[in-house]
């Protein structure tokens, strides 16, 4: 495995580089030999972000390109979480290949559907949009467990979207017509 470690907004120390190499070497036993891994370590300069140590990795394999991103208050913890996520992706990829290689019987070209030229809309959902404040919408968002929630602003009457941000806070999208 060829590993390239880059730093953004930080100088990568030899101890962090060695730690990353040690942790990422776990992936070596799951991947085919000509594999390249690019690890980018960064420190976010925004003081409002508590998890400001970012580890991003791109793994080029014979098959798909695997990518992962993890953040935490400590760089070593970010690397640990990143390696865990990459291991799950690699195992999923290996299992998928194993299942495909052991498929019962030959696959004929007539049995394979051609790939659609563009993405398909496979589901449409309708629901009542209720007037409420953004704070109430955040509570509803937490109750339903989704990443976003559509609501009608009680003050303006406009349809808005409240969403969960990566940093754990919330944002509101207010469309302008």
C-alpha positions as CSV (number, residue, x, y, z in Angstrom):
1,X,0.0,0.0,0.0
2,X,1.3,3.4,-1.0
3,X,0.4,6.1,1.6
4,X,0.6,9.8,1.0
5,X,-0.1,12.0,4.0
6,X,-0.9,15.7,3.5
7,X,-1.6,18.5,5.9
8,X,-3.9,21.5,5.5
9,X,-3.6,24.3,8.0
10,X,-1.1,22.2,10.0
11,X,2.4,20.7,9.7
12,X,2.1,16.9,9.9
13,X,4.5,15.7,12.6
14,X,6.5,12.5,12.3
15,X,4.6,11.0,15.2
16,X,1.2,11.7,13.6
17,X,2.5,10.3,10.3
18,X,3.7,7.1,12.0
19,X,0.4,6.8,13.9
20,X,-1.6,7.1,10.7
21,X,0.7,4.6,8.8
22,X,0.3,2.1,11.7
23,X,-3.5,2.5,11.8
24,X,-4.0,2.4,8.0
25,X,-1.8,-0.6,7.6
26,X,-4.8,-2.6,9.0
27,X,-6.5,-2.0,5.6
28,X,-3.5,-3.7,3.9
29,X,-4.7,-7.2,4.7
30,X,-8.1,-6.5,3.1
31,X,-7.0,-4.8,-0.1
32,X,-5.2,-6.0,-3.2
33,X,-1.5,-5.0,-3.4
34,X,-1.5,-2.1,-5.9
35,X,-3.5,0.2,-3.6
36,X,-2.9,3.9,-3.1
37,X,-4.1,5.8,0.0
38,X,-4.2,9.6,0.3
39,X,-4.7,10.9,3.8
40,X,-5.4,14.6,4.3
41,X,-5.2,15.9,7.9
42,X,-6.6,19.4,8.6
43,X,-7.4,21.7,11.5
44,X,-10.5,23.9,11.0
45,X,-9.8,27.5,12.0
46,X,-13.4,28.2,13.0
47,X,-13.5,28.6,16.8
48,X,-17.2,27.6,16.9
49,X,-16.4,24.1,15.7
50,X,-15.5,21.9,18.6
51,X,-14.5,18.9,16.4
52,X,-11.9,20.8,14.5
53,X,-9.4,18.0,13.7
54,X,-10.4,16.5,10.3
55,X,-9.0,13.4,8.7
56,X,-10.1,12.6,5.2
57,X,-8.9,9.6,3.2
58,X,-9.2,8.5,-0.4
59,X,-8.4,4.9,-1.2
60,X,-7.8,3.8,-4.8
61,X,-8.4,0.1,-5.3
62,X,-8.8,-2.1,-8.4
63,X,-12.5,-1.6,-7.9
64,X,-14.2,1.4,-6.5
65,X,-12.6,4.5,-5.0
66,X,-13.3,4.6,-1.3
67,X,-13.6,7.9,0.6
68,X,-14.2,8.8,4.2
69,X,-14.1,11.9,6.4
70,X,-14.1,12.1,10.2
71,X,-13.8,14.9,12.7
72,X,-13.1,15.1,16.4
73,X,-11.4,17.3,19.0
74,X,-8.2,15.2,18.7
75,X,-6.3,14.2,15.5
76,X,-5.5,10.7,16.7
77,X,-9.2,10.1,17.5
78,X,-10.2,11.4,14.0
79,X,-7.7,8.9,12.4
80,X,-9.1,6.0,14.5
81,X,-12.7,6.8,13.5
82,X,-11.6,7.2,9.9
83,X,-9.9,3.8,9.8
84,X,-12.9,2.2,11.4
85,X,-15.2,3.7,8.7
86,X,-12.8,2.6,5.9
87,X,-12.6,-0.9,7.3
88,X,-16.4,-1.2,7.2
89,X,-16.4,0.1,3.6
90,X,-13.7,-2.3,2.5
91,X,-15.4,-5.3,4.2
92,X,-18.7,-4.3,2.5
93,X,-17.0,-4.1,-0.9
94,X,-15.2,-7.5,-0.4
95,X,-18.5,-9.2,0.7
96,X,-20.3,-7.7,-2.3
97,X,-17.5,-9.0,-4.7
98,X,-17.6,-12.4,-3.0
99,X,-21.4,-12.7,-3.4
100,X,-21.2,-11.6,-7.0
101,X,-18.4,-14.1,-7.8
102,X,-20.4,-17.0,-6.2
103,X,-23.7,-16.2,-8.0
104,X,-25.7,-19.2,-8.9
105,X,-25.6,-20.0,-12.7
106,X,-24.4,-17.8,-15.5
107,X,-25.8,-14.4,-16.1
108,X,-27.0,-13.9,-19.7
109,X,-27.0,-10.5,-21.3
110,X,-30.8,-10.6,-21.7
111,X,-31.2,-11.0,-17.9
112,X,-29.2,-7.8,-17.2
113,X,-31.2,-4.5,-17.4
114,X,-29.4,-1.7,-19.1
115,X,-28.4,1.1,-16.7
116,X,-30.8,4.1,-16.9
117,X,-29.4,7.2,-18.6
118,X,-30.3,9.4,-15.7
119,X,-31.4,8.9,-12.1
120,X,-35.0,7.9,-11.5
121,X,-37.4,9.3,-9.0
122,X,-38.6,6.2,-7.3
123,X,-40.8,7.7,-4.5
124,X,-43.0,10.7,-4.1
125,X,-44.2,11.7,-0.6
126,X,-46.9,14.2,0.3
127,X,-47.6,15.7,3.7
128,X,-49.3,18.6,5.4
129,X,-47.1,21.6,6.0
130,X,-48.0,23.1,9.3
131,X,-47.3,26.7,10.4
132,X,-44.7,26.8,13.2
133,X,-41.5,28.6,14.4
134,X,-38.0,27.4,13.4
135,X,-37.5,26.2,17.0
136,X,-40.6,24.0,16.8
137,X,-39.4,22.7,13.5
138,X,-36.1,21.7,15.1
139,X,-38.0,19.8,17.8
140,X,-40.1,18.0,15.1
141,X,-36.8,17.2,13.2
142,X,-35.5,15.5,16.3
143,X,-38.7,13.6,16.8
144,X,-38.8,12.2,13.3
145,X,-35.1,11.5,13.2
146,X,-34.4,12.9,9.7
147,X,-31.7,15.2,8.6
148,X,-34.1,17.9,7.4
149,X,-37.7,19.0,8.1
150,X,-40.0,21.1,5.8
151,X,-42.4,23.6,7.6
152,X,-44.4,26.7,7.0
153,X,-43.0,29.7,8.9
154,X,-45.7,31.0,11.2
155,X,-44.6,34.6,10.9
156,X,-44.0,34.9,7.1
157,X,-46.1,32.1,5.8
158,X,-43.2,30.9,3.6
159,X,-42.3,27.3,3.3
160,X,-38.8,26.8,4.8
161,X,-36.5,23.8,5.6
162,X,-34.6,23.3,8.8
163,X,-31.6,20.9,8.6
164,X,-28.9,19.4,10.8
165,X,-25.4,20.6,10.1
166,X,-22.2,18.6,10.4
167,X,-21.1,20.6,13.5
168,X,-24.3,19.5,15.3
169,X,-26.1,22.8,15.0
170,X,-29.1,23.6,12.7
171,X,-29.6,25.7,9.7
172,X,-32.7,27.1,8.0
173,X,-33.2,27.4,4.2
174,X,-35.6,30.3,3.3
175,X,-36.4,30.3,-0.4
176,X,-36.8,33.6,-2.1
177,X,-39.3,33.8,-4.9
